[in-house]
Amino acid sequence: MPTDFALQAMLPEHLLLLGMVALIVAALVRGGQRIAPWLGAASVVGAVASALWLAASGVSGEPFVGQLVVSPSIYMAKALLLALAIPVLLMGRDEFDTLEFPLLLVASLYGLSLLPSAQNALVMFLGLEMMSIPVYALVVLAFRRPQAAESALKYLVLSGTATAMFLMGMSLLYGSTGAMSVSAFSAAVADGDGMARMAVLLTLLSLFLKGAVVPFHGWAPDTYEGASIPVTAYMATLSKAAVLIVTMRLFDGAMIGPELAGLVAVLPLLSIVWGNLAAMRQTGLRRMIAYSSIAHAGYLFYALLGDPAGRTDAIMFYVIVYAASNLLAFAAVPPGADDATRDRLATLEGLFYRNPFAATAIAVAMLSLSGLPPFPGFTAKFLIFRTVVDAGYTTWAVLGLVGSFLGLYFYLRVIMRMFMTASPAGAAPSMTTAAGRLASVLCLMATLALTIAPGWLLAQF
């Protein structure tokens, strides 16, 4: 491909890279810390705008043959995912007073933006690691809790284990097929060769570990609890989205065979049931969201049972809806006296009488995550289970649907605390910060837009 096309096709990534350089320069300049959040936001907004422009222009092709591919639908996916980072940057303004946060976040987003275009396992590996490594530092950046360092270490070790499994799977894929392309992996899914089967199995298990699917979920609750709220929001949404994008790319066009269907059905079903049951017993918001994310990982990986024709649409729609709802819940939580107090669910008691907007926003997020109509979470779950039924796995779809009803309890419990419980005696007014309100409004608008017009988003993919 000509150099000018490669420069144009990767314009979103170049703008993110330019933002990273600008943030590094700002660190060396007096007063640069004050403009760092604006530099980070400008680079992300610029990347979103460029991705939308390239999608509208119909740009498609391979900027690097066999490595990266671009198309209007891929650009739209990049734009939507990068746009979800804007509320995270806004939340970070209230939590961090250093420029390390926007720098690390933009660096992580650079790796994320490579994944929808990846055509080769090595590009996927680089994208995943470039996304993950900055998150290790983000977990301990604020150090609001003593367990932050322990949480980051657990995340580092287990993520490293998943990376090793992924690389071993790709090595076996190369040994079996002589290639590490997406198409070679898709062919290996249906291959009867023992080495090819082992390659697919190891790769799938590595994705289960990174996505916190039972029984590979142990790192998620501690890591989510130990990190600050903006970092937890990022890990629960965009980090999980990255894992699902890799999964979609690898299994693109491949129908799960009977040998693999049992694993793909049982472990996600266990995640749905255990994640919802464990979330009922949590007293902290972040641990509750962690177990909720384990359940949602089950729903997302469940879609692998479905027909390839509708699987990608269902997963991408679910990822966007889930991310917008989770970010809305985190952005609307009012600041507390300290991090531990802010995280307790008991702090939300009577919130509607102290901050009606925050309580309403959190309620919308909980209703969407629970999958109740007319909110977009209902449409997302409907698409997942419909594609599973269409593929002939009706029994598994029914079991997954029954498991999803378990989540209603703890989502509605949060709403009950805010609207049907009196505020504690002497509770101070809970005022959301300006950045938090803006992030909440953006996420609320996205959630309501997906409620009204889900077909528009589905048409983009």
Residue, then its C-alpha position, 0 to 999 in steps of 0.5 A: m500500500p502507498t505510504d500516504f494511504a497508510l498515513q491516512a488509514m491510521l489517522p486515529e492512531h497517529l492522533l493518539l500518538l501525537g497526544m502521547v508526545a504532547l503529554i510527555v512534552a507537557a511533563l517537561v514544561r512548567g505549568g504543563q500539568r494544568i493543561a494535561p487533561w485538555l491535551g489528553a481529551a483533545s487527542v481522544v476527541g481528535a481520534v474519534a472525529s478522524a475515525l468518524w470522518l474516515a468511516a463517512s468517507g468509505v475508506s477501506g483497504e490494508p495499510f499493512v498487507g496481512q497485518l491491518v485492515v480498515s473499513p467503514s464498520i471498523y472505523m465506526a467501532k474505533a470511534l465508538l470505543l474511543a468515545l467511551a474513554i471521554p467520560v473516563l478522562l472527565m472522571g479522572r480530573d476529580e481523582f488525579d492531579t498529575l498528568e500520568f493519568p491522561l498519559l497512561l490512558v491515551a497510551s492504553l487507548y492506542g493499543l485498544s485502537l489497533l485491535p479492531s483492525a488486526q489481521n494477524a495474531l502478532v498485531m493482536f498481541l501487541g495491541l493487547e499488551m499496549m492496552s494492558i501494561p499502562v493499566y497496571a500502573l493506573v491501578v496503583l497511580a492514586f494509591r487511595r487504598p493499601q490493597a492497591a499495590e496487591s491488586a495491581l500485582k494480581y492483575l499483572v501476574l494473571s494477565g501475564t499468565a493469560t499472555a503466555m497462554f495466548l502466545m503458546g496458542m499462537s505458536l501451536l497455530y503456526g506449527s499446525t497451519g504455517a500462519m498466524s492470521v485471523s483466517a488461519f485461526s478461524a480455519a483451525v476452529a473447524d480443524g480436526d488436527g490435534m495441534a490445531r485444537m490445542a491452539v484454539l483451546l489455549t487461546l480461548l482459555s487465555l481470553f477467558l482469563k483476561g475477560a474474568v470468566v469463571p473459574f479464571h475470575g479471581w483477580a477481578p474483584d480485588t483489582y476493581e476494589g483496589a483501583s480508583i473509580p475512573v480506573t475501575a470504570y476503564m477496566a470494567t468497560l474498555s479493557k473487557a471490550a478489547v478482549l471481546i474484540v480479539t475474540m470476535r476477530l479470531f472467531d470471525g466466520a467460524m462456527i463452534g463445533p460440538e467438541l468446543a461447544g461444551l466448554v463455551a457453554v458451561l464456563p460462561l453459564l457458570s460465570i452468569v450464575w456465580g457472578n450474579l449470586a456473588a454480587m448479591r453479597q457485596t457491600g461495596l460498589r466496585r466489588m459488586i460491579a466486579y462480580s457483575s462484570i463476571a456475569h456480563a462476560g458470561y453473556l458475551f462469551y455465550a454469543l460464541l455459540g451463535d451463528p457467525a452471521g449475527r454474532t458480531d453485531a450482537i457482541m458489539f452492541y452488547v459491549i457498547v451498551y454495557a460500557a455506557s451503562n457502567l460508565l454512567a453508574f461510576a460517573a454519577v457516584p458523588p464524591g465522598a469523605d474518603d475512597a472507602t466511604r464513597d465505595r460503600l453501598a450504604t452511602l447511597e441510602g437516601l441519595f435521591y433526597r440529596n442528589p436527585f440527578a445522581a440517583t436517577a442516573i445510577a438508577v438508569a444504569m442499574l436498570s439497563l445492566s439488569g436487562l429490563p425493558p425498555f432500556p438497551g440492556f434488554t435489547a443487548k441480552f435479547l440479541i445474544f440469546r436470539t443468536v444462540v437459539d438460532a444456532g440450535y442451542t435452545t437449552w443453553a439459551v434458556l439456562g442462560l436466561v434463567g441465570s440472568f434473572l438472578g441479577l435483578y436482585f442486586y441491581l434493584r437493591v441499589i435503586m431501593r437504597m437510593f429511593m426507598t431508604a431515608s438518608p442517614a442522620g446528619a448526612a451532608p448533601s451529595m453534590t456531584t462535581a462539574a466533571g462528574r456531571l458532564a460525564s454523567v450527562l454524556c453517558l446518560m445521553a448515550t444510554l437513552a439514544l440506544t434505548i430509542a434507536p438501537g437499530w442505528l448502532l446495529a446498522q453500523f456493523 
